Structure formats: structure tokens, C-alpha cells
Amino acid sequence: MTKERHIEIEQLDWLPIPPTLEDGLAEHAISKRQLKNWTLVLQSRQIPCRSEKVDNKWQLSVPVSHYQNALQELIQYETENQNWPPPPPAERTLHENTASTIWILILLAIFHNVTQHKINLFGHHPVDWFELGNAHAGKILNGEWWRLITALTLHSGFLHLFSNITLGGIFMVRLCRLLGSGRAWFLVLCAGSLGNFLNALVQSSDHRSIGASTAVFGAVGLLATINMLHFRSTLRKNWPLPIAAALGLLALLGASGENTDIGAHLFGFISGSGLGFMSNFFTQHVKWSWKQIDRKLALCSACMILGAWGLALTANL
């Protein structure tokens, strides 16, 4: 008799936590996951607790003296985490622009073929495309800003061109699908130009470079930043992963080779990353008709290239 009374008193010393966290003793079943989380919360607050199965249902109990404190801690925990985990990011509207991307790359290849032939143009007999258009650091800083753009369209040979078209095509197809062709190419052109400018600032005055790889790594930076910002809620503590992966790609592909301009690749990547933040800001906070702006940016990109070469061909006449 004494033993039974001792058991009853001991049981009354512990009260089960209701699953709704509302004071009362009705329906004491909680899920196994909830049990695990609540146990960790109470343990972190040094509140004694114990779990057991009652009629095949989990039950979490605390001493009577800690009951109200336990309820408050669990209510606070649930309030702070009521919207966690966050819902997955909204599906992006992808633009089918593969054909336009391929055509632009074909035009780049055609222009490379043009630069391999002797052509008389604008008083040049023949035109020395590489002398007029390379990213000459000293001349850029002396005002020949068009070299920032023209250098992106020049390549030293077929292998140089092929590697940039192949690698750039992979990234540009994805970037154009995310942003639209006009905005994607405009941002990549700006990233490549800005990368060339930053490179000119740190190189010697007689440094020269050519190639679209600065813009290609600008596209890598854009993609990494845009993906990081879009998936930051689901990546949680791993939000830097897209940037880390892009940096690994930069180290693997952008720092090897005898004539590789590591500075141009690095600054192209940095420029693309920065423009990715700006693009994301405008997309979220500026309610523009991006479809119309996309066409204008496409035209603007074409005018930038044609205008830059126009200045390169006529500036010193």
C-alpha cells in the first residue's frame, strides 16, 4: 500500500507537456520529431525532462516545479521558429534564348576570321585589329576607354577562340535563360569591360591583353551571385556554396596556361559578382517591364561594341 502511494506521488511530481503548449492535461501525444526538438530546447535551458510512450504515443514530462518555465521556453522556441524551414524559393521564369546565344557566339567567330585577313578600312592599310583594339593598360588609363570593350572581341588564335566560345556558351545559355538575352549580354559585357579596367589599374603601363575570357568569368560571377541570392533561404549556413564553387572553377580554369592573364580573369569574376548583386536589387525593388528593357539592353550592347570599334578605327586618323 505504501509502495503504491509512493508511485502515485512520484507521478504527480511530473507533468506532461501538451502538444499545443496550452496549459491543460488533455491529449498528451506529440510527434517524435517534436519530442526531439523540445527535449533539446529544455536541456539547453537546464530544465529536467523525460520522455516515454503512453498507449503508443510519445509524451514529454517535466517536474511540476519547472512546468510553467518549460511551457514558456517551448512557446518562445515555437514562436521564433514558426516560419522555419522557409518555403522553397519561387520557381524562376526561364527564357528560351539558346538560339540567340549561339548566333552571338557565331558572330564572334566570324569577326575573329575577319581579323585574320588584311582589310583596308578607314585609312588603315591594312587594319591592325590587335594593335588598335587590345587592352593596353597605359592607353586605357590615358583615355582610350574603348579598348576595354574591343579587347573582349579579339583572340590570338583558334584554340583561344574555341575555349572561350565553348566555356562561355555553357554559362551564357544558363544566364540568358535566367535573365533574358539582352540583360545577360549587357551585364556580361559590362563585367568584362570593368574587369579589363581594374586589371589596367594594377598592371604595368605596357601590359596588353585580349580575349573574351574576362567576360566569361564575369558570367561565372554573375551566375554564382544570382544563385546564391535566390537560394540563400534554403542553403541556410551553406549560402556561400555557389560563390565557393565559382572560385574553384576560377582556380581550375582561370589560373592555368602559359599566357593566361590571371588578373583579368579574377577582376572579371569580381565585376560579375558585383553586378549580380545590383541586378538582383533592381529585379526585386524596381517594377519595370523587363521584357521591353531586355530588348533595349540588347540593342545597347550591340551599340557599345560597334561604337567602341568605330572609335578604335577613327580615333588616331
N, C-alpha and C positions, 0 to 999 in steps of 0.2 A: 504493500500500500504506500509506504514511504517512497519507494523507488518510483512508482507511477507518478506520484505528486511531484517528485523532483524533475521528471521528464517534462511534465506539463509546464512547470515554471520555467524550465530552460527554453522550451519552445516559445513561450510568451516573451522571453528576453530578446528574440529575433523577429523582425517583421519583414514580410516580403515586399519588394518594390513593385508597385503596379505598373504594367506596361505603358499606361497612358500618363504616368507620372502625376496622376491626380490622387490626392490623399483618399485612401479607402482600401478595403480589402477584397473587392470583387474582382474576379478573373485575374489571376496572378501569372499567366503564361506569357513568356516573351520568347522571341526568336533566338536561335543560337548565336547569330551574328551580333544581335543587340546585347545579349548576355556578355559576350566577349568584350565589346566596346565599353559597356557600362562598368564591367569589372576593372578594366584598365583605368578608367576615369577615377573610380573610387580608390583604387590602390595608389594612384598618383597623388591623391589628396589624403592618403594615410587613414582612410575610413575602412574599418574591418567589414568584410563581406564574405558571403559563402554562396555557392550555387548548388542546386540539387534538382533532381527530376521528381516531380509530383504528378502522378497519374499521366506519365509520358509527356509532361510539359515542363519546360525549364522554368526555374524560379530563382530569383536573386534576393537574398535576405541580408539585412544589416541589423546590428544591435538597436534596441529601442532608443537608446540614448543618442544614436547617430542618425536616426531615421530622417528627421526634418533636414538636417545638414546634407545628407545624401541626396534627398529629393531636390534640394536647391542646386547642388552641384550638377546633377544629371539634367535638370531643366536648363541650366545655363549652357551645358555642353550641347544639348539638342538645339537650343536657340541659335547658338553660334554656328552650328553645322547643318542647319535645316535645308540650305541650298547646296549642300555638298554631297556627292560629287556634282560638279556643274554639268548641265546638259552638253552633249557634243556640239561643236560649232556648226553653224548652219552650212548647208551644202552650198558650195560656190557655183555660180553660173559660169560654166565653161564655154569659151568661144571657139568655134571650129575655124582655125586660121592656118592650118598646116600648109595649104596650097600657097598662100601669100608669103609665108615664111620661106618656103622652098624657092619661090620666084626671086625673092630678095637675095638669097644666097647665090642663085644662078647669076643675077646681075653683078654680084661681087666677083664671081669667077670670070664673067665676060670682061669686066673692067681690068682685071689682072691680065687677061690676054691682050687687051689694048695697050697696057703699059709695057708689054714686051716688044712692041713694034715701034719703028721710027715714024712719028707723025709730026707734020708741020702744022702748028696751031698758034694763033695769037702772037705771031712774030718769033716763035721758038722754032729753030731749025736743027734738029727736031726737038720735041718736048722732052725734057729730062724730068720725068714724073717724080723720081725718087729724090732728086735734088730740090725740087720745088715743094714737095709735099711731106718730107719726113719730119718727125717730131724733133727738130733741132732745138735743144734746150735754150741756148743763147738767143736765137732768133725769136723763139716764142716769148721769152721774157722781154725782148725788145719791141714787141708789138705785133709780131706775125702770128696772131692767135689762131688763124685758120689752119695752121699746121696741127693743132690739137685734134681736128676732125679729119683732115686729109690723110694723116698718118694711119688712121684706122682702116683705110681702104687699100693700102699698099701692102704687098707681100713679096718676100725675097725670092720665092720660087714655088713650085707646085706643091712640095711637101708642106711648106709653111701655110700655104693657102688651104690645102686639103685638111690639115689638122684643125685649123680654126673653123672651117666650114662644118666639119663633122662634129666637133665638140660643141661649137656654137649652135649648130642646128638642133642638137638634142635639148639644150637648155632653152633656146628661143621658142621652140614649139610649145614647151610647157608654159613658159612665161606669157606667150601670146594667148594661150588658152585661158590663163588666169586673168589677164588684164585687158586683153584685146590687142590687136596688132599695132595700132597707132601708138597707144600709150606705152606698150612694151618696147618698141623700137626707139621711141623718143627717149625713154629713161635709159636704155642701154647706150644710146649714142651720147647722152649727157654724162653717163657714168664713165664711158671710155674717154671722153674729152677731158673731164675733170681729173681722171686718173693720169692722163698724159701731162696735165698742168702741174699736179702735185709732184709727179716724177721729175719734171723740169726744174722745180724749185730745189730739189735735193741733189740733183746730178750736176756734173761739171758743165760748163757753158758749151763745150763742144760735143756733148752727148747727143747721139742720134738714135732714133728707134722708129720702127714701122710695124704694122700688123694689127689685126683686129682682136688679138688676144686680150688686150686691156679691156675692151668692151665685153669680151666673152666672160672674163672674170667679174666684170660689172654685173652681168646677167646672173652669175653664180651668187654674188652678194645680194642681189635683189630677191632671188628665189628663196635664199636662206632666211632673210629678214621677214619676207611676206609670210612664209610658212610658220616661222617662229611666232609671229604676232597672231596669226589666225588660229594656231593650235595651242596657244600658251595656257589656256584653262585646262585642257586635257593632259598636257605634258607635265603640269604641276612643277615639281622641283627639277624636272629634266627639260625645262623650256629652252635652255641653250643648245640642245642637241642639233637642230638644223644648222646653226652657226658653226658648231664644232665639226659637223660633217663637212661643211663647205670649206672650213680651214684645212681639214685633212685633204680634201680634193685640191686645194690650192698648193699645199705642200707636195702632193704627189705629182701633179701635172704642171704646176706653175713655177717650180724651182729646179727643174732638170733641163739639161740640154746645154750645149756649148755657148750658144748665142742668146740664151734666154734672158730677157730683161725682167728680173725678179721684182724690181721696184715698180715697174709699170703694172705688172700683174697684181701686186699687193695693193697699190693705190686704186686700181680699177675695182678690186674687190671691196675696199673700204668705201669708195664712192658709191658703188651699187648698194651696199648695205645702208648707207645714209639716205640715199634716195628711196630705198624701200620703206623706211620709217615715214618719210614725207608723203609717199604715195598712199600708205595706209591711213595716215591722218586725213588727207583730203578725201579719200574714199568714204571714211566714216563721218566726217563733220561737214563736208560741203555737198549739198544736194544739187549736183549738176546732172545734165543729161550726158552721161559718159559715152553713149553711142555716137552722138554728134561730135563731142570733143575728141573721140578716138580718131575720127576722120581728119579733123583739123591737125591733130598731133602727127598723123601720118604724113600729111602734106608739109607740115613744118619740118619734119625730119628730112624729107627729100630736099626741101629748100636749103636746109643747113648744109647738106653735103654738096649740092650744086653750087651754092653761094661760096662755100669755102674753096672749092676748086676754081671757081671763077676768079676769086681774089688771088689765089696762088698763081694763076696763069697770067694775070694782068698787073699785079702789084708792082713789079720791077721793070715794067716796059717804059 
